[in-house]
C-alpha cells in the first residue's frame, strides 16, 4: 500500500514540476514579445515631412511608425489631394537603421532631389521628394540611443 502512495506522490510532484516549468517558459516568452515590440518602436526615429503644395500652401506632418504610404487614396498614411499623384504613389520605410524612399510604380513617377526614383534609396534630412505637384521635405529625428538599456 505504501508503494502505491509513494508512486502517486511522485507522479503528482512530477506534474507540478512540469506545470511550473511550462508556466515559467510561457511568462518569459510573453515578456520577450512585449519588450521586442517596445524596442522596435523605440528604434524608429521620428520622421517629419514638410509639404509644399502647388497652390503655395505649406503643412507639416510627423510620423513615428516605420512604414509610411504616400498617395491619393485616403487609406494612405500621407494622403495627398493632387491629380498628379497615384492612389498608392510611394512608400517611406525604416529598415537596416535607415529611412528609405521607394516608388510604388506610380504613373507620373517619384523624384528625389530632382532625380527620378527608380530603386529604393536611402533618405537623409533635407532631401526633397516630389510626388505629382507636391514637394515633400524630409527631416529625420534625432539619433537613437544604441544602448540596450531601457531607461525608466
Beta strands, then each sheet from edge to edge (+ up, - down):
strand 1: 47-52
strand 2: 58-63
strand 3: 67-71
strand 4: 78-79
strand 5: 90-95
strand 6: 98-103
strand 7: 110-112
strand 8: 115-116
strand 9: 121-122
strand 10: 128-131
strand 11: 134-140
sheet 1: 2+ 1- 11+ 10- 7+ 8-
sheet 2: 4+ 3+ 5- 6+ 9-
end
